[in-house]
Amino acid sequence: CVDYAWSLAEETPAAADVVLVATPAGQASAALADLAPRLPEATFAAWALQWDPIPGLEGSPAQHRIVLGYPDSGGTRNEAGRYVLSLGAEPNVGPFAGGGSAARDRVEQVRELLASADLRPAMHDPFEPWLWVHCALTVPYWVALAQDRSMSGFLGDGRRLRRAFRASHEMLRLCEARGVDLTRHPEVDTVRLPALLFPFAFRMLMRTNESMRRVTAHAVAGIEEGIVLCREALRTAAELDVAVPELRHLAEDAGIAEPARVAPSTLSA
């Protein structure tokens, strides 16, 4: 999770229709604050796994130009040192809740762009609950992996896998405390297995599912992003008075502390 040094290349045109901004968790605000005033008419698709809202976005002049999204794969750094966005066949998109009807028009613009590239965007409105559920199904495993940063060690530790599984259930309860109706999210069925059987099912999935291997290929390199999201979830649990003992155990074992909130960047028009 390397901080980006944001700048536009000299050859970047003065105008753009849609800009895909792929960042690790916690870095979307700085990127959008830099880019939004430089391209005052562009739609920005913020591709980031977010648990907390993007700081500085609510109430900003640019909020109606922001589309939220998740690429169904992720971003990474290639051999040349460039940061690249890896889009799956079905990226997820939806409106920023504070952007009103204008933001929903921008979602359609992004949907058409993705469809023109033979992708099949999945639409979610509202989008934030979908992101929170995705975090619940992802972050505990990232935190468990952070203990030794070894995929083989992680997969071989049934106790750690079961603890991550139970922590995932705790984060789903956090989602419910935030007002999410889990019956509208069929993806949560993936954690309906008995905890005892989960390690075997998870290992089988890693061996046989190409999509799973693609998504987790850079999991170790991206652990810092999981740590950011874990800290945010722990803070939410404290604020909402929701018990998350398994997530706290995982965090303690990985040496993760809960930080204070960071002041947001200011987004201009």
Salt bridges, closest charged atoms under 4 A:
ASP34 OD1 - ARG38 NH2 2.70
ASP52 OD1 - ARG178 NH2 3.65
ASP52 OD2 - ARG235 NH2 3.36
ASP52 OD2 - ARG261 NH1 3.19
GLU90 OE2 - ARG120 NH2 3.37
GLU108 OE2 - ARG111 NH2 2.83
ASP125 OD2 - ARG104 NE 2.96
ASP148 OD2 - ARG160 NH2 2.99
ASP157 OD2 - ARG160 NE 3.26
GLU187 OE2 - HIS185 ND1 3.29
ASP189 OD1 - ARG192 NE 3.62
GLU210 OE1 - ARG213 NH2 2.59
GLU224 OE2 - ARG149 NH2 2.89
GLU239 OE2 - ARG261 NH2 2.82
GLU246 OE1 - ARG163 NE 2.71
GLU246 OE2 - ARG166 NE 2.98
GLU258 OE2 - ARG248 NH1 2.65
